């Protein structure tokens, strides 16, 4: 008996395992969580007055990776997320706070509109939104 035949015989019990059918919602849910996590990282970074580069240096990753996480393109390993949490001076629990709450459709539109814009443009748009909210609060 050849080595590969022995190996196949030894591990043939794995072929009998029934794997569940893939859930079509899984990809959508993961993408939504990635977007929410990215928004949370950006929020905490902004609250700490940090640039993406500042966060990257403190977490031991590249600014490009921070950008990918904030845009929901990547999520990183648990170790990377722990490093990011440490750099932001929060626990992992605090980093994931409200990440699993559904994002309102209107907020998704704003997030999509901001994606790919420069940090300066994003800050300018945020100031406009904050001013509009302030004016709306004065009217009520």
N, C-alpha and C positions, 0 to 999 in steps of 0.2 A: 504494500500500500504506500503510495507517495505521500509526501508531507502535506500537500494541499488536500488530498483525499482524507487523510487523518484529521486535518483541521476541520474540514467540512463535516465529517462524521461526529467529531467532538462537539461542534456547535450547531448541529442540525436542529436542536430543539428550539432555536430562535426562529426558524422558519414557520413554526406552528403558532406563533404569537399573532393574535388578531389586533391590528392597529386601528384606532378609530378613524373614521373618515375626516378629512380636514374640514374645519369649520370656516365657511366663507366669511364670516364676520370677524374672524381672528385678525386678519390683516388690517381691517378698518379700525378695530379697537386698538391695536398696537400703534398705528399711525396717530390716532387721536391722543393716546397717552404720551407719545413722543412729542407731539406739538405742545401739549399741556406742560410737560416737564421742561421743554425749552423755554416756554413763557415764564415758568417759575424761576428757572436759572437766571434769565434776563432780568426779572423783577428784583431778585435778591442782589444781583450784581449791581444794578442801578441804585438800589437802596444803600449799597456799600460804597457808592461813588467810584466803582472800578470800571476800567475798560476791559474789553475782551482780552487784551494782552496782559493786563494786570492779573486777571483771574487765571489765565493760562500759566503764567510764571509761578503763581502761588500753588496751583494744582499740579504742576509738573507736566503739562500737556501743551499743545500748540494752540495759538489763537484761532487757527483755522478749525480745529476740532471743537473749540468752544462755540464758534459761529455755527458749525454743523449741528451741535446739540441745541442751541437756541432756536434754530430754524426747524427743529424736529426731524432733520435728515438722519441723524445718528443719535444713539442713546449712551453708548459707552458701557464699559463693564462695571460691575459693582465696585471694584477697586477705584476706577476712575470717578464714579459718582461720589464715592466716599471722599476722595481727594478734593473734588469740587465743593462738596458740603463743608469740609474742613477749611478750605480757602475762603468760603463765604461766611465762616463762623456760625454754621448751623449744624444740627444733627441730620442724619439721613431722613429721619421721620419728618423733620421740618422742611427738608428739601422736597419731599414728596407730598407735602400738605396740599390738599385739594386737587392734586393732579388727576385723580380719577373722577372728578366731577365733569359732567358734560359741558362743553363750551357752547354758549349761545351762538346761533347762526350769525348774528350781527357781529359778534366778536371775531368769528372766523373770517368774515369779510374784511375786517380791519387788519387782522393778522396777515391775510393774504396780500392786502394792499401794501403793507409795510415791508413784506419780504423782499429782500434784494436791494432795498434802498440803503443809502449811507446812514451811519449812526446820526449824523447831523440832521439829515432829512427826517429820520424817525423821531428825533427829539423835537424838531419843529412841529411835526404833525401832532405829537403828543401834547405840546403846549397849546395848540389850537383846540384840541379835544377838551383839555382841562379848562381852558377859558370858556368854551361853549357850555360845559357842565356847570361852571361857576355862574354864568349868566342865567342858565335855566333854573338854578337853585334860587337866585335872587328874585326871579319872576313868581316863584311859588310862595 
